[in-house]
Amino acid sequence: MTSYLSRVLVVVFCVFGVSGTSALSRSNDKPFDYYVLSLSWSPTYCTSKAGRRDRTQCQSNRRFAFVVHGLWPQYENGWPKFCQTNQRWVGRGQIKRMLDIMPSKRLIIHEWKKHGTCSRLGQKGYFKLTRQLYKKILTPARYLAPSRPLLITPETLVSDYVKTNKGLKASMMSVQCGNSRGRGRLSELRICFSKNGEFRDCGVNERRRCRAESLVLPPVR
């Protein structure tokens, strides 16, 4: 009986342990399909408990509006994360070069480990592409440095970006505001790019988007 139970446990371990790990590994090894550049509305973050303690982003001399949250390799459905790499360490120089658009040392390190490692670009190439795609996006004037709260709809935000950026369409963006349904605060604007750096339609991952009737954008301070 003991021998039989042992064999059963071995089978269960192989099915649910080893095979599960292998599936994850194969998923991360699979070539991804596109990128998402996630832009955070910094004033929303700075009103949060974490933001109030963040001196670099929320208590500096620079007044941040949209900043880079991250550049994420995506599958059409799902995404890879924490891919294998021999570049675990993010150097001080690399961090310093990114702080103007990604003002958080901890975030820069986290985004490289979780998403950048899956880009297959290497650390230098990943952060270079992040900056290139960020610079490719033209920010509509009203979002550059508003001194008062903005009250808009998610559709208005998307429309403003479509009008300002040639080739950008509503299907290529996803507005995020948490689970709000009435009035919500803008947290992120996600924009989809091909692996060649061109605007493209988003995949299944971005279908979950803001459903609020209106959006409040706290002012830049």
N, C-alpha and C positions, 0 to 999 in steps of 0.2 A: 504493500500500500504506500509506504514512504517513497519507494522508488518511483511509483506511478505519479504521485503528487509532485515530485521533483521534476519529472519530465513535463508535466502540465505547466508548472511555473516557468520553466525554461521557454516553452512555446509562447506563453503569454508575454514574457519579457521581450522576446524577439519580435512579436507582432506589434506590441504597443510601445516598446522602448526603442529598439534599434531601427525599426522601419520608420517610426515617426521622425527620428533624427535624420535618417537618410532622405526622407521626403523634404524636410526643411532645407537640407544641404543642396539637394537637386534644384529646389526652387530658387535658391540664391545664386546658383551657378547658371541658371537660365538667362539668356540675354534679355534685358528689359526693353520696353517699347517706346517710352517717352519720358520727359521730365516734367515735374511740377515745380515752378518757382513760387514759394509761399512768401507773401509779403504781410508782415504784421503791422497793424495800426498801433504804433508805439504808445500814444496817449491812453489807449484802453488798457494796455498792460501796466502802464505807470499808475493807474488808479487802483490796481490790485494790491493785495498784501505783499506779494513777492516784488512787485514793481516799486513799491514805496521803500523797499530796502535796497534797491538796485541803484547804486551811485553812478555807475558808468552810463547807463541808458537813461535814467530818470532824474538824476541830480547833477548832470554835467552842464557845461556852458553851451553845448550844442542842443538845439531843440529839434528832436526827431519826429517825423511824421510816419510815412511808410518806411519800414526797415526790412531787411531780409531775415526771415525765419529760417529758411533752408531751401536747398535744391535737392529734389527727391526723385531718383530713378523710379519709374512705375511700370508695372505690367498693365495690360489692358484691364485686368481685374486682379487686384492685389499688388504687392510690392515686395521687393527684397529688402533685407535689413541686416546690419551687423555682418557684412561679408568678410571673409578672411583677408588679412592684409599683414604685411610686415612693417607698415607705417602707422603704428598705433599712436605715436607721439606727435603732437602738433607743436611745432616750434614757436618760440616767442615772436620771432620776426613775422611768421605767417599770421599769427593772431593779430599783431599790431597792424598789418596791412589790411585786415578785414574790418577793423573796428568802426570805420567810418560808415559802413552800410550794414554792419551786423554787430551792434555794440554790446557784445557780451562774450567774454572769454569762455565761460562755461558752455554757452550755446555753440560757439564755433567748434569747440572740441567735440561736443555731443553730436552735432550734425555731421562732422567728418566720420566719426565712428559708426553711427547708425546708417547714414545714407551715402556719404561720400565714398566709403569703401566699396560700395556696390556700383559706382559709376565706371569703374575700370579705367579711369583717367589718371590715377595717382593723385596724391594730395595737391601738388602744385596745379595740375590741370583742372582738378575739381573746383578749387577756389577761383581759378582764372575764369572758368566758364560761368561760375556763379556771378561774378562781377560783370562779365560781358552781357549776360541775359538781363541782369538788373539794369544796366545802362541802356539796353535796347528799349526798355519801356519808358514811354513819356508819361509823366504824371500830370493829370489835368490840373489847371491852375488852382481850383478851389481846395485841393487836397495838399498843396505844398506846405502851407503853414497857417492854417486857420486859427485865429485868435479867439473865436467863439465856437461853441458847440455847433456842429452841423446836423441837421435833421433831414434825412433823405430816405429813399427807398432802396432796397438792394438793386432793383432794376435801373434806378438812376445812376448808381455807382458804375454798373456794368456799361450802361449807355455812354457815360462820360468817357470811359476808357476806350470804347469802340470808336468814338468820334475823334479821339486824340491820337490813336495809334493805327496807322494804315495796316490793313491785313488782319487786324484783331477782330474776332467775332464773339458774340455772347456765349456760344458753345465752347469757347476756348478758356472760359473763366468760371470760377466757383467762389461765391461770397460765403464767408463763415461768420456766424454770430452765436454759436452755441445752440441751445434748444429753444431760444426765444420765439414766440409766435406773435405777440403784440408789438411791443417796441423792444429792440435789442441793441446791444453795443457791437459795433464792428470789431471783430478780432483779426480776421485775415482776408486777403484777396489772393486766390491761387490762380496762376496763369500757366497754361500748358504749352510746352515746346516739344518739337521733334528733336531727335538726337543730333540733328544738323543745326539746331538753334533757331528754327523757324516756328512761328505760331502754328498750333494745330489743335484740333478738337480734343477735348478731355475724354478720358475713359470712364469706366463704371465707378471708379474710386471717387470721382468728383461729383457724382450725382447727389450725394448727401450735402445739401447746401442750406444756406440761411432761408428760413421760412417766415421771418418776422415781417410784419406789415410795414414797419419803418425802422430805420437805423439811426442811432445816435453816434456821432463821432466826437469824442471829447476833444477840446482844443489842444493845440500844440503849446506847451508852456516852456 
